[in-house]
């Protein structure tokens, strides 16, 4: 039995054993994590190398029923650990409780950003995210302030994770080959437990300013209806030059000096 990649699920199966092994080696079990969840394992090209890692309790989550059946037949070590759910919709605490778990995978490109946002919701349980993304997305997540690629994903992920761009993967090692190159990144949980500001407002400001990234922060705030009693040096800047700490500072300033908001 083999599984055909399904376009509507964004499946591109890895076919190069060396790349699979190279990805698995990038996983560091950060903070001594003993449990790993692979998202979208397909036919287990990466899974088998994860299973070889000593001391790791490997789980997989796969929405494709054909892949679930294949994994059950070919990987007996996964018995009771193949979860046929949609990662984006499933309550992960129903599987892991409050225990830590890492997230790895060759992520479907059409939902890779959503996967990262879901991981952020579980950031206090997920010490490491390691996987393959469309190269443009991987670079965006790892990018530092000052570039055109730096954006919403960069700030929100880097607020709680240290990001490392590991390596680039060419199109021909997939079935079917995607139209773009891929990139592998590793995100390891940093020491920040809280932002020290209103997190909902922080996220709102990051998203609003980058959605108007050609405008100064002052102009973006005007469009948001935010009025403050004092000026701030960052108001004349564009969002791509601000790092996480500067966005936190800006959020704290708005909290303290806001006169009104629509």
C-alpha positions as CSV (number, residue, x, y, z in Angstrom):
1,X,0.0,0.0,0.0
2,X,1.1,3.5,-0.8
3,X,-0.5,6.9,-0.3
4,X,-1.0,9.4,-3.1
5,X,-0.4,13.0,-2.1
6,X,-3.7,15.0,-2.0
7,X,-3.6,18.5,-3.5
8,X,-6.5,19.7,-1.3
9,X,-4.5,18.9,1.8
10,X,-1.4,20.6,0.5
11,X,0.6,17.4,0.7
12,X,4.1,17.2,-0.7
13,X,5.8,14.0,0.5
14,X,9.5,14.1,1.2
15,X,11.3,11.4,-0.9
16,X,15.0,12.1,0.0
17,X,16.2,10.0,2.9
18,X,19.2,12.3,3.5
19,X,16.9,15.3,3.9
20,X,14.6,13.5,6.2
21,X,17.6,12.4,8.4
22,X,19.0,15.9,8.3
23,X,15.7,17.4,9.5
24,X,15.4,14.9,12.3
25,X,18.9,15.8,13.5
26,X,17.9,19.4,13.9
27,X,15.5,18.5,16.6
28,X,17.2,19.3,19.9
29,X,14.6,18.2,22.6
30,X,14.9,21.7,24.0
31,X,14.4,22.0,27.8
32,X,14.8,18.2,28.0
33,X,11.5,17.6,26.3
34,X,10.6,13.9,26.0
35,X,7.5,14.0,23.8
36,X,7.3,15.0,20.2
37,X,4.3,15.5,18.0
38,X,4.8,15.3,14.2
39,X,2.1,17.1,12.2
40,X,1.2,15.7,8.8
41,X,3.6,12.7,8.7
42,X,2.2,11.3,5.4
43,X,3.9,7.9,4.9
44,X,6.4,8.4,7.7
45,X,9.5,9.6,5.8
46,X,10.5,11.8,8.7
47,X,8.7,9.7,11.4
48,X,11.1,6.8,11.2
49,X,14.0,8.9,12.0
50,X,12.2,10.5,14.9
51,X,11.4,7.0,16.2
52,X,15.1,6.3,16.2
53,X,15.9,9.1,18.7
54,X,16.5,7.7,22.2
55,X,14.2,8.7,25.0
56,X,11.5,10.3,22.7
57,X,7.8,9.5,22.9
58,X,6.7,10.1,19.3
59,X,3.1,11.0,18.4
60,X,1.8,11.9,15.0
61,X,-1.3,13.8,13.9
62,X,-2.7,13.2,10.5
63,X,-6.0,14.2,9.0
64,X,-5.6,12.1,5.9
65,X,-7.3,8.7,6.5
66,X,-5.2,6.9,3.9
67,X,-2.0,8.0,5.7
68,X,-3.4,7.0,9.1
69,X,-4.1,3.5,7.8
70,X,-0.6,3.3,6.2
71,X,1.2,4.5,9.4
72,X,-0.8,2.0,11.5
73,X,0.3,-0.9,9.2
74,X,4.0,0.1,8.8
75,X,4.9,1.7,12.2
76,X,3.8,-0.6,15.0
77,X,5.8,1.6,17.4
78,X,3.1,4.3,16.9
79,X,0.3,2.1,18.2
80,X,-2.1,4.3,20.2
81,X,-0.1,7.4,19.2
82,X,-1.6,8.1,15.7
83,X,-4.1,10.9,16.2
84,X,-6.5,11.3,13.2
85,X,-7.4,14.9,13.9
86,X,-7.1,18.3,12.4
87,X,-4.3,20.0,14.3
88,X,-5.8,23.4,13.9
89,X,-9.1,22.4,15.5
90,X,-8.1,19.8,18.1
91,X,-7.6,20.4,21.8
92,X,-4.1,19.3,22.3
93,X,-4.5,19.1,26.1
94,X,-6.9,16.1,25.4
95,X,-3.8,14.2,24.3
96,X,-0.9,15.7,26.4
97,X,-2.7,17.2,29.4
98,X,-0.4,19.9,30.8
99,X,2.8,18.0,29.8
100,X,5.4,19.6,27.5
101,X,5.6,18.4,23.9
102,X,7.6,19.5,20.9
103,X,6.1,20.1,17.4
104,X,7.9,18.9,14.3
105,X,6.9,18.2,10.7
106,X,7.0,18.9,7.0
107,X,4.1,21.3,7.4
108,X,1.5,21.8,4.6
109,X,2.3,25.1,3.1
110,X,-1.3,26.3,2.9
111,X,-1.7,26.2,6.7
112,X,1.9,26.6,8.0
113,X,1.3,30.1,9.4
114,X,-1.8,28.9,11.1
115,X,0.1,26.0,12.6
116,X,2.6,28.5,14.1
117,X,-0.2,30.7,15.6
118,X,-1.7,27.5,17.1
119,X,1.7,26.7,18.6
120,X,1.8,30.2,20.1
121,X,-1.4,29.4,22.0
122,X,0.4,26.5,23.6
123,X,3.7,28.2,24.0
124,X,4.0,27.3,27.7
125,X,3.8,23.6,26.7
126,X,5.7,23.7,23.4
127,X,9.5,24.2,24.1
128,X,10.5,23.6,20.5
129,X,9.0,23.9,17.0
130,X,11.1,22.4,14.2
131,X,10.0,21.9,10.7
132,X,9.8,22.6,7.0
133,X,8.0,25.6,5.5
134,X,7.8,27.4,2.3
135,X,11.2,29.2,2.1
136,X,9.6,32.6,2.1
137,X,7.6,31.8,5.3
138,X,10.7,30.3,7.0
139,X,12.8,33.4,6.2
140,X,10.0,35.7,7.4
141,X,9.7,33.9,10.7
142,X,13.5,34.1,11.3
143,X,14.1,37.6,9.9
144,X,15.4,40.4,12.0
145,X,14.1,44.0,12.1
146,X,14.9,46.2,9.2
147,X,14.0,44.1,6.2
148,X,11.0,43.8,3.9
149,X,10.5,40.2,5.0
150,X,10.2,41.1,8.6
151,X,6.6,41.2,9.6
152,X,3.7,40.0,11.9
153,X,4.9,36.4,12.1
154,X,8.5,37.5,12.9
155,X,7.4,39.7,15.8
156,X,4.8,37.4,17.4
157,X,7.0,34.2,17.2
158,X,10.2,36.0,18.3
159,X,8.4,37.4,21.3
160,X,8.5,33.9,22.8
161,X,10.9,31.8,20.7
162,X,14.5,32.1,19.5
163,X,14.4,31.3,15.7
164,X,17.2,29.7,13.7
165,X,17.0,29.2,9.9
166,X,18.7,25.8,9.5
167,X,18.9,25.1,5.7
168,X,17.1,25.3,2.3
169,X,15.6,22.4,0.6
170,X,15.2,22.2,-3.2
171,X,11.9,21.3,-5.0
172,X,13.0,18.0,-6.5
173,X,13.1,16.1,-3.2
174,X,9.3,16.1,-2.9
175,X,6.4,14.2,-4.5
176,X,4.9,16.2,-6.1
177,X,7.5,18.9,-6.4
178,X,6.3,22.2,-5.1
179,X,6.7,25.3,-7.2
180,X,8.9,27.0,-4.6
181,X,11.9,26.1,-2.4
182,X,11.5,25.1,1.2
183,X,13.3,26.1,4.4
184,X,13.8,24.4,7.7
185,X,13.7,26.4,10.9
186,X,14.0,25.6,14.6
187,X,12.1,27.7,17.2
188,X,13.2,27.2,20.8
189,X,11.3,28.7,23.7
190,X,13.0,31.7,25.2
191,X,12.9,32.8,28.9
192,X,10.1,35.3,28.4
193,X,7.0,34.2,30.5
194,X,4.9,37.3,29.8
195,X,5.1,40.4,27.7
196,X,4.6,42.8,30.6
197,X,1.8,44.5,28.7
198,X,-1.7,43.9,27.5
199,X,-1.0,40.9,25.1
200,X,-4.2,41.4,23.1
201,X,-3.3,45.1,22.5
202,X,0.3,44.1,21.6
203,X,-1.0,41.7,19.0
204,X,-3.5,44.3,17.7
205,X,-0.8,46.9,17.3
206,X,1.6,44.5,15.6
207,X,-1.0,43.4,13.1
208,X,-2.4,46.9,12.4
209,X,1.0,48.5,11.8
210,X,2.3,45.8,9.5
211,X,-0.9,45.8,7.6
212,X,-0.1,49.4,6.9
213,X,3.6,48.9,6.7
214,X,4.3,51.7,4.3
215,X,2.8,54.2,6.8
216,X,4.4,55.6,9.9
217,X,3.2,54.1,13.2
218,X,1.5,57.5,13.9
219,X,-0.6,57.2,10.8
220,X,-1.5,53.6,11.5
221,X,-2.7,54.6,15.0
222,X,-4.8,57.4,13.5
223,X,-6.5,54.9,11.2
224,X,-7.1,52.7,14.3
225,X,-8.7,55.6,16.1
226,X,-6.0,55.6,18.9
227,X,-5.4,59.0,20.4
228,X,-2.7,59.5,23.0
229,X,-1.9,62.4,25.2
230,X,1.8,62.5,24.4
231,X,4.1,61.9,21.4
232,X,6.6,59.0,21.2
233,X,9.8,58.8,19.2
234,X,8.6,55.6,17.5
235,X,5.6,57.3,16.0
236,X,7.7,58.6,13.1
237,X,9.0,55.1,12.2
238,X,7.7,52.3,10.2
239,X,7.0,49.0,11.9
240,X,9.7,46.9,10.2
241,X,12.4,48.7,12.2
242,X,11.0,47.8,15.6
243,X,12.0,44.7,17.4
244,X,9.9,42.8,20.0
245,X,11.1,44.9,22.9
246,X,10.2,48.1,21.1
247,X,6.7,46.9,20.3
248,X,6.3,46.0,24.0
249,X,7.5,49.5,24.9
250,X,5.1,51.0,22.4
251,X,2.2,48.9,23.8
252,X,3.0,50.0,27.4
253,X,3.1,53.6,26.2
254,X,-0.3,53.3,24.6
255,X,-1.8,51.7,27.7
256,X,-0.5,54.6,29.8
257,X,-1.2,57.5,27.5
258,X,-4.2,56.5,25.6
259,X,-7.0,59.1,25.6
260,X,-9.5,57.2,23.6
261,X,-9.9,54.5,20.9
262,X,-12.7,53.6,18.7
